Structures are given as C-alpha cells and as structure tokens.
Amino acid sequence: MTRFLRLLRDERGAGIIEFALILPALILFIYGTFIFGQLLEANAGMQHALGEGARYATLCLDPDASSGCTPVENSDIQDRISDNFFGSALGTFSTPTVTDGTGFKTLTVTYTMPMDFIFFSLPDVTLTQTKRVYTA
C-alpha cells in the first residue's frame, strides 16, 4: 500500500503527459496561422493584379488629335491582370472578368482555396476582389 501512495505522489513525467495533451491543439494552431497567411498573400496578389489591370485600362493608346485615344481591349486587360497574379499555389485564381459600363470598366477576379487542415476539412474559402476603372 505504501508503494501505491508513493506512486500517486510522484510527479515525474507529468510534463510529458501535459505536452502530449496540448500538442494536437498547438499543431492545429500553427498550421491554421500558416493557412491564414496564405489567404492574406493571395489577397495581396489579387489587389496587385487588379491595380496593374486598372492602370493599363486607363492608358491612352495611339493618341491622335483627330480621333482621340484608342481604348484598350478587354482581353488585353485580362491578360495584364493574369500576368501579375502572385500568391499561394494552394488555391486557384479564376480568369479575370472585365465588364464595360458607361465611362468605366469593372475588373473582377476570384481566388478559391480548399481548407484542408491536418485532422479535418472545412468548406472552401472564396475571395473576390473588384475594381472600378474610369476610362476616357
């Protein structure tokens, strides 16, 4: 009986047990932080690409005194946006869309990333960015 009581009071190895209990939560927290960082990087890449497309859309190609500016083609704007993407390879960027309005163009791009954590999966996250560009 004394041996059993002495074993109950012994605290050696308690740290390892506590660490084993908290380790899965710690790994999930670190991995989640990494995934969130990937989303922020993709968001920054979308903003950059849309900014480059917006700058290109406002250019005056072949200025001529008689006819004014030649507008930039929507397909050229889409190519410019697609060329300037950067971000996570874990998800996919959609093909940019350019829609015409009266005196403006609306540029839109979408990024979709699957949320596959180590122990479980969540629904996909979709980020959408839009810029409105006023043209001459």
Backbone as a printed PyTorch tensor [residue, N CA C, xyz], in Angstrom:
tensor([[[  0.8150,  -1.1930,   0.0000],
         [  0.0000,   0.0000,   0.0000],
         [  0.8610,   1.2610,   0.0000]],

        [[  1.9450,   1.2520,   0.7070],
         [  2.8110,   2.4310,   0.7310],
         [  3.4290,   2.6860,  -0.6340]],

        [[  3.6850,   1.6200,  -1.3370],
         [  4.2410,   1.7720,  -2.6800],
         [  3.2240,   2.4750,  -3.6000]],

        [[  1.9570,   2.1690,  -3.4800],
         [  0.9080,   2.7890,  -4.2760],
         [  0.7630,   4.2640,  -3.9180]],

        [[  0.8020,   4.6200,  -2.6470],
         [  0.7010,   6.0250,  -2.2300],
         [  1.9030,   6.8190,  -2.7080]],

        [[  3.0650,   6.2080,  -2.6440],
         [  4.2730,   6.8800,  -3.1140],
         [  4.1760,   7.1200,  -4.6330]],

        [[  3.6020,   6.1940,  -5.3600],
         [  3.4240,   6.3340,  -6.8010],
         [  2.4260,   7.4500,  -7.1340]],

        [[  1.3930,   7.6210,  -6.3410],
         [  0.4190,   8.6900,  -6.5590],
         [  1.0200,  10.0710,  -6.3360]],

        [[  1.9570,  10.2030,  -5.3970],
         [  2.5810,  11.4910,  -5.1070],
         [  3.6960,  11.8280,  -6.0800]],

        [[  4.1760,  10.8750,  -6.8360],
         [  5.2910,  11.0850,  -7.7580],
         [  4.8110,  11.9040,  -8.9610]],

        [[  5.4440,  13.0410,  -9.2000],
         [  5.0350,  13.9280, -10.2970],
         [  5.9730,  13.8520, -11.4860]],

        [[  6.9230,  12.9700, -11.4870],
         [  7.8170,  12.8330, -12.6310],
         [  7.0080,  12.3320, -13.8300]],

        [[  7.2510,  12.9580, -14.9830],
         [  6.5420,  12.5690, -16.2020],
         [  5.2410,  13.3290, -16.4230]],

        [[  4.8350,  14.1650, -15.4690],
         [  3.5870,  14.9230, -15.6270],
         [  3.7010,  15.9220, -16.7820]],

        [[  4.8800,  16.4890, -16.9680],
         [  5.0870,  17.4580, -18.0560],
         [  4.9050,  16.8200, -19.4250]],

        [[  5.3930,  15.6190, -19.5700],
         [  5.2600,  14.9140, -20.8550],
         [  3.7910,  14.6130, -21.1450]],

        [[  3.0340,  14.2330, -20.1340],
         [  1.6080,  13.9520, -20.3140],
         [  0.8730,  15.2310, -20.7130]],

        [[  1.1690,  16.3450, -20.0540],
         [  0.5250,  17.6130, -20.3870],
         [  0.8880,  18.0480, -21.8040]],

        [[  2.1450,  17.8710, -22.1740],
         [  2.5780,  18.2290, -23.5210],
         [  1.8720,  17.3640, -24.5680]],

        [[  1.7140,  16.0940, -24.2980],
         [  1.0320,  15.1930, -25.2330],
         [ -0.4340,  15.5850, -25.4000]],

        [[ -1.0360,  16.1170, -24.3520],
         [ -2.4420,  16.5440, -24.4480],
         [ -2.5840,  17.8310, -25.2540]],

        [[ -1.6300,  18.7480, -25.1350],
         [ -1.7510,  20.0440, -25.7970],
         [ -1.1530,  20.0480, -27.1990]],

        [[ -0.3120,  19.0830, -27.5480],
         [  0.3740,  19.0660, -28.8360],
         [ -0.5630,  19.1060, -30.0470]],

        [[ -1.6350,  18.3360, -30.1210],
         [ -2.5170,  18.4420, -31.3000],
         [ -3.1140,  19.8430, -31.4750]],

        [[ -3.5030,  20.4740, -30.3850],
         [ -4.0500,  21.8320, -30.4820],
         [ -2.9780,  22.8160, -30.9320]],

        [[ -1.7660,  22.6470, -30.4560],
         [ -0.6700,  23.5240, -30.8440],
         [ -0.3490,  23.3750, -32.3300]],

        [[ -0.3000,  22.1620, -32.8150],
         [ -0.0270,  21.9190, -34.2410],
         [ -1.1450,  22.5150, -35.0940]],

        [[ -2.3860,  22.3410, -34.6810],
         [ -3.5150,  22.8930, -35.4220],
         [ -3.4630,  24.4190, -35.4470]],

        [[ -3.0880,  25.0340, -34.3540],
         [ -2.9750,  26.4880, -34.2790],
         [ -1.8750,  26.9930, -35.2190]],

        [[ -0.7280,  26.3640, -35.2170],
         [  0.3770,  26.7900, -36.0770],
         [  0.0090,  26.5840, -37.5470]],

        [[ -0.5870,  25.4580, -37.8760],
         [ -0.9860,  25.1890, -39.2500],
         [ -2.0710,  26.1740, -39.7110]],

        [[ -3.0240,  26.4890, -38.8350],
         [ -4.0630,  27.4640, -39.1590],
         [ -3.4900,  28.8420, -39.4210]],

        [[ -2.4710,  29.2290, -38.6540],
         [ -1.8120,  30.5010, -38.8760],
         [ -1.1430,  30.5210, -40.2460]],

        [[ -0.5190,  29.4200, -40.6290],
         [  0.1050,  29.3080, -41.9430],
         [ -0.9390,  29.4330, -43.0550]],

        [[ -2.0580,  28.7580, -42.9230],
         [ -3.1120,  28.8040, -43.9400],
         [ -3.6840,  30.2160, -44.0540]],

        [[ -3.9040,  30.8780, -42.9250],
         [ -4.4200,  32.2480, -42.9470],
         [ -3.4260,  33.1740, -43.6390]],

        [[ -2.1390,  32.9660, -43.4070],
         [ -1.1190,  33.7460, -44.0990],
         [ -1.1600,  33.5340, -45.6040]],

        [[ -1.4320,  32.3130, -46.0380],
         [ -1.5560,  32.0320, -47.4620],
         [ -2.7490,  32.7870, -48.0670]],

        [[ -3.8490,  32.8790, -47.3220],
         [ -5.0060,  33.6450, -47.7950],
         [ -4.6860,  35.1300, -47.9120]],

        [[ -3.9560,  35.6560, -46.9420],
         [ -3.5810,  37.0660, -46.9980],
         [ -2.6390,  37.3390, -48.1660]],

        [[ -1.7250,  36.4090, -48.4420],
         [ -0.8260,  36.5660, -49.5770],
         [ -1.6010,  36.5570, -50.8900]],

        [[ -2.5600,  35.6600, -51.0280],
         [ -3.3810,  35.6010, -52.2420],
         [ -4.2110,  36.8730, -52.3930]],

        [[ -4.7150,  37.4090, -51.2870],
         [ -5.4830,  38.6520, -51.3260],
         [ -4.6060,  39.8010, -51.8060]],

        [[ -3.3810,  39.8730, -51.3110],
         [ -2.4530,  40.9140, -51.7530],
         [ -2.1270,  40.7460, -53.2310]],

        [[ -1.9770,  39.5000, -53.6900],
         [ -1.7090,  39.2440, -55.1010],
         [ -2.8610,  39.6600, -55.9940]],

        [[ -4.0820,  39.4470, -55.5200],
         [ -5.2550,  39.8730, -56.2890],
         [ -5.3210,  41.3880, -56.3730]],

        [[ -5.0540,  42.0650, -55.2600],
         [ -5.0730,  43.5340, -55.2560],
         [ -4.0260,  44.0920, -56.2060]],

        [[ -2.8340,  43.4850, -56.1850],
         [ -1.7560,  43.9400, -57.0690],
         [ -2.1410,  43.7430, -58.5370]],

        [[ -2.6450,  42.5650, -58.8630],
         [ -3.0140,  42.2690, -60.2460],
         [ -4.1330,  43.1890, -60.7340]],

        [[ -5.1190,  43.4380, -59.8850],
         [ -6.2060,  44.3430, -60.2790],
         [ -5.6950,  45.7750, -60.4390]],

        [[ -4.7710,  46.1750, -59.5920],
         [ -4.1830,  47.5090, -59.7280],
         [ -3.4390,  47.6650, -61.0440]],

        [[ -2.6690,  46.6400, -61.4250],
         [ -1.9550,  46.6810, -62.7020],
         [ -2.9370,  46.7120, -63.8710]],

        [[ -4.0070,  45.9230, -63.7780],
         [ -5.0180,  45.9460, -64.8320],
         [ -5.7210,  47.2910, -64.9180]],

        [[ -5.9730,  47.9010, -63.7660],
         [ -6.6350,  49.2080, -63.7480],
         [ -5.7350,  50.2850, -64.3530]],

        [[ -4.4550,  50.2360, -64.0380],
         [ -3.5330,  51.2040, -64.6250],
         [ -3.4840,  51.0420, -66.1470]],

        [[ -3.4430,  49.8020, -66.5850],
         [ -3.3880,  49.5440, -68.0180],
         [ -4.6750,  49.9810, -68.7120]],

        [[ -5.8020,  49.8200, -68.0550],
         [ -7.0940,  50.1720, -68.6620],
         [ -7.2360,  51.6810, -68.8640]],

        [[ -6.4980,  52.4730, -68.0990],
         [ -6.6240,  53.9280, -68.2200],
         [ -5.6690,  54.5200, -69.2430]],

        [[ -4.8270,  53.6890, -69.8740],
         [ -3.8610,  54.2050, -70.8390],
         [ -4.5500,  54.7230, -72.0900]],

        [[ -3.9160,  55.7010, -72.7080],
         [ -4.3760,  56.2400, -73.9850],
         [ -3.4340,  55.6870, -75.0400]],

        [[ -3.8890,  54.6930, -75.7840],
         [ -3.0640,  54.0910, -76.8240],
         [ -3.1980,  54.8860, -78.1140]],

        [[ -2.1040,  55.0910, -78.7810],
         [ -2.0670,  55.7980, -80.0710],
         [ -2.8520,  57.1140, -80.0370]],

        [[ -2.4270,  58.0670, -79.2010],
         [ -3.1700,  59.3360, -79.1620],
         [ -3.0850,  60.0510, -80.5190]],

        [[ -4.2120,  60.5440, -80.9280],
         [ -4.3050,  61.2290, -82.2090],
         [ -5.2150,  62.4340, -82.0070]],

        [[ -4.8100,  63.5470, -82.5660],
         [ -5.5810,  64.7760, -82.3750],
         [ -6.9700,  64.6770, -82.9990]],

        [[ -7.0940,  63.9450, -84.0760],
         [ -8.3870,  63.8900, -84.7540],
         [ -9.3470,  62.8880, -84.1220]],

        [[ -8.8250,  61.7010, -83.7110],
         [ -9.7390,  60.6680, -83.2120],
         [ -9.6610,  60.4630, -81.6970]],

        [[ -8.7090,  61.0800, -81.0490],
         [ -8.5820,  60.9040, -79.5950],
         [ -7.7970,  59.6490, -79.2630]],

        [[ -8.2080,  58.9300, -78.2500],
         [ -7.4860,  57.7410, -77.7810],
         [ -8.1040,  56.4670, -78.3490]],

        [[ -7.2380,  55.4990, -78.5560],
         [ -7.7090,  54.1630, -78.8910],
         [ -7.8800,  53.4080, -77.5860]],

        [[ -9.0820,  52.9310, -77.2660],
         [ -9.2680,  52.2490, -75.9770],
         [ -8.5320,  50.9140, -75.9250]],

        [[ -8.1730,  50.5120, -74.7420],
         [ -7.5130,  49.2340, -74.5140],
         [ -8.5680,  48.1320, -74.5960]],

        [[ -8.2340,  47.0530, -75.2520],
         [ -9.1610,  45.9310, -75.3910],
         [ -9.3230,  45.2060, -74.0540]],

        [[-10.5200,  44.6900, -73.8030],
         [-10.7790,  43.9600, -72.5570],
         [ -9.9020,  42.7190, -72.4320]],

        [[ -9.6390,  42.0410, -73.5370],
         [ -8.7900,  40.8400, -73.4800],
         [ -7.3600,  41.2010, -73.0890]],

        [[ -6.8870,  42.3790, -73.5250],
         [ -5.5480,  42.8260, -73.1240],
         [ -5.5020,  43.1400, -71.6300]],

        [[ -6.5750,  43.6960, -71.1090],
         [ -6.6430,  43.9840, -69.6700],
         [ -6.6450,  42.6730, -68.8820]],

        [[ -7.4210,  41.6970, -69.3450],
         [ -7.4440,  40.3870, -68.6780],
         [ -6.0700,  39.7420, -68.6870]],

        [[ -5.3600,  39.8430, -69.8120],
         [ -4.0080,  39.2850, -69.8840],
         [ -3.0700,  39.9870, -68.9000]],

        [[ -3.2010,  41.3010, -68.7890],
         [ -2.3510,  42.0630, -67.8740],
         [ -2.6240,  41.6480, -66.4290]],

        [[ -3.8880,  41.4600, -66.0820],
         [ -4.2380,  41.0180, -64.7250],
         [ -3.6810,  39.6240, -64.4710]],

        [[ -3.8850,  38.7120, -65.4120],
         [ -3.4180,  37.3320, -65.2400],
         [ -1.9030,  37.2480, -65.1030]],

        [[ -1.1820,  38.1050, -65.8120],
         [  0.2850,  38.0960, -65.7570],
         [  0.8250,  38.6020, -64.4260]],

        [[  0.0270,  39.3530, -63.6770],
         [  0.5210,  39.9710, -62.4490],
         [  0.0280,  39.3040, -61.1660]],

        [[ -0.6390,  38.1660, -61.2640],
         [ -1.0380,  37.4370, -60.0590],
         [  0.1860,  36.9510, -59.3140]],

        [[  0.1190,  36.9890, -58.0220],
         [  1.0660,  36.2440, -57.2050],
         [  0.3080,  35.7810, -55.9800]],

        [[  0.8210,  34.7730, -55.3310],
         [  0.1490,  34.2780, -54.1380],
         [  0.3090,  32.7910, -53.9940]],

        [[ -0.5140,  32.2570, -53.1840],
         [ -0.4320,  30.8520, -52.8080],
         [ -0.7710,  29.9300, -53.9650]],

        [[  0.0040,  28.8580, -54.0690],
         [ -0.2880,  27.8290, -55.0690],
         [ -1.2740,  26.8000, -54.5220]],

        [[ -1.7440,  27.0070, -53.2920],
         [ -2.6830,  26.0580, -52.6950],
         [ -4.0840,  26.1900, -53.2680]],

        [[ -4.3950,  27.3410, -53.8530],
         [ -5.7220,  27.5650, -54.4090],
         [ -5.6310,  27.8970, -55.8810]],

        [[ -6.7510,  28.3750, -56.4350],
         [ -6.7950,  28.6980, -57.8550],
         [ -7.3830,  30.0870, -58.0600]],

        [[ -6.7590,  30.8370, -58.9720],
         [ -7.2850,  32.1310, -59.3830],
         [ -8.2170,  31.8980, -60.5620]],

        [[ -9.3360,  32.6030, -60.5780],
         [-10.2490,  32.4910, -61.7150],
         [ -9.7380,  33.3750, -62.8460]],

        [[-10.3050,  33.1880, -64.0180],
         [ -9.9950,  34.0700, -65.1360],
         [-10.6160,  35.4310, -64.8300]],

        [[ -9.8450,  36.4980, -64.9320],
         [-10.4000,  37.8240, -64.6310],
         [-11.5240,  38.1840, -65.6000]],

        [[-12.4840,  38.9240, -65.0970],
         [-13.5640,  39.4050, -65.9510],
         [-13.5020,  40.9240, -66.0280]],

        [[-13.7760,  41.4450, -67.2010],
         [-13.8140,  42.8880, -67.4350],
         [-15.1650,  43.1860, -68.0520]],

        [[-15.9660,  43.9810, -67.3660],
         [-17.2780,  44.3560, -67.8970],
         [-17.2930,  45.8610, -68.1520]],

        [[-17.8930,  46.2330, -69.2700],
         [-17.9450,  47.6410, -69.6710],
         [-19.1750,  48.3140, -69.1030]],

        [[-18.9800,  49.5570, -68.7030],
         [-20.0830,  50.4050, -68.2800],
         [-19.9760,  51.7120, -69.0560]],

        [[-20.8040,  52.6670, -68.7340],
         [-20.7470,  53.9570, -69.4020],
         [-19.6450,  54.7910, -68.7590]],

        [[-18.5100,  54.8660, -69.4240],
         [-17.3850,  55.6470, -68.9190],
         [-16.5250,  54.9070, -67.9070]],

        [[-16.7710,  53.6530, -67.6860],
         [-15.9500,  52.8960, -66.7330],
         [-15.9090,  51.4230, -67.1240]],

        [[-14.9750,  50.7170, -66.5160],
         [-14.8630,  49.2680, -66.6520],
         [-14.7890,  48.6880, -65.2470]],

        [[-15.3800,  47.5320, -65.0540],
         [-15.3250,  46.8480, -63.7630],
         [-14.4660,  45.5970, -63.9260]],

        [[-13.4020,  45.5240, -63.1280],
         [-12.4760,  44.3980, -63.1620],
         [-12.7540,  43.5210, -61.9500]],

        [[-12.8770,  42.2230, -62.1530],
         [-13.1950,  41.2970, -61.0610],
         [-12.3270,  40.0510, -61.1850]],

        [[-11.8590,  39.5690, -60.0470],
         [-11.1040,  38.3200, -60.0050],
         [-11.4740,  37.5820, -58.7300]],

        [[-11.4150,  36.2470, -58.7840],
         [-11.7940,  35.4030, -57.6530],
         [-10.6850,  34.3990, -57.3810]],

        [[-10.4520,  34.1240, -56.1130],
         [ -9.4760,  33.1260, -55.6770],
         [-10.2000,  32.1390, -54.7690]],

        [[-10.0570,  30.8500, -55.0390],
         [-10.6980,  29.8080, -54.2350],
         [ -9.6210,  28.9020, -53.6530]],

        [[ -9.7100,  28.6670, -52.3470],
         [ -8.7140,  27.8430, -51.6570],
         [ -9.4210,  26.8000, -50.8040]],

        [[ -9.0750,  25.5250, -50.9850],
         [ -9.6660,  24.4940, -50.1230],
         [ -9.0780,  24.5850, -48.7240]],

        [[ -9.8950,  24.3770, -47.7150],
         [ -9.4490,  24.4570, -46.3250],
         [ -9.2700,  23.0490, -45.7790]],

        [[ -8.1610,  22.4260, -46.1370],
         [ -7.8410,  21.0840, -45.6730],
         [ -6.8470,  21.1800, -44.5320]],

        [[ -7.3410,  21.0280, -43.3260],
         [ -6.4710,  21.0100, -42.1710],
         [ -5.9380,  19.5980, -41.9760]],

        [[ -5.1010,  19.4240, -41.0130],
         [ -4.4590,  18.1330, -40.8090],
         [ -5.4750,  17.0620, -40.4230]],

        [[ -6.3760,  17.3960, -39.5160],
         [ -7.3000,  16.4040, -38.9690],
         [ -8.6920,  16.4480, -39.5830]],

        [[ -9.0390,  17.5330, -40.2750],
         [-10.3900,  17.6720, -40.8160],
         [-10.3680,  18.6690, -41.9690]],

        [[-11.4600,  18.7330, -42.7180],
         [-11.6030,  19.6680, -43.8300],
         [-12.7910,  20.5850, -43.5690]],

        [[-12.6520,  21.8100, -44.0190],
         [-13.7040,  22.8060, -43.9260],
         [-14.1340,  23.1830, -45.3350]],

        [[-15.2270,  23.9130, -45.4810],
         [-15.6290,  24.3550, -46.8270],
         [-14.5580,  25.2700, -47.4480]],

        [[-14.5330,  25.3120, -48.7740],
         [-13.5690,  26.1600, -49.4740],
         [-13.8130,  27.6250, -49.1410]],

        [[-12.7310,  28.4090, -49.1490],
         [-12.8140,  29.8470, -48.9410],
         [-12.6630,  30.5190, -50.3000]],

        [[-13.5550,  31.4430, -50.6110],
         [-13.5050,  32.1620, -51.8780],
         [-13.3530,  33.6510, -51.5980]],

        [[-12.2900,  34.2330, -52.1420],
         [-12.0480,  35.6680, -52.0440],
         [-12.3490,  36.2930, -53.3960]],

        [[-13.0860,  37.3910, -53.4100],
         [-13.4060,  38.0980, -54.6490],
         [-13.0190,  39.5600, -54.4830]],

        [[-12.3000,  40.0780, -55.4570],
         [-11.9040,  41.4850, -55.4590],
         [-12.4370,  42.1420, -56.7230]],

        [[-12.8820,  43.3710, -56.5900],
         [-13.4240,  44.1220, -57.7230],
         [-12.8540,  45.5300, -57.7000]],

        [[-12.5230,  46.0380, -58.8650],
         [-12.1020,  47.4400, -59.0120],
         [-12.8940,  48.0630, -60.1430]],

        [[-13.2630,  49.3060, -59.9430],
         [-13.9260,  50.0700, -60.9940],
         [-12.9190,  51.0830, -61.5300]],

        [[-12.7730,  51.1090, -62.8680],
         [-11.8070,  51.9760, -63.5230],
         [-12.5500,  52.9260, -64.4360]],

        [[-12.3320,  54.2140, -64.2550],
         [-12.9590,  55.1970, -65.1330],
         [-12.0660,  55.4380, -66.3260]],

        [[-12.6270,  55.3260, -67.5080],
         [-11.8540,  55.4560, -68.7450],
         [-12.2330,  56.7320, -69.4700]],

        [[-11.3080,  57.1530, -70.3540],
         [-11.5390,  58.3920, -71.1120],
         [-12.5290,  58.1570, -72.2290]]])
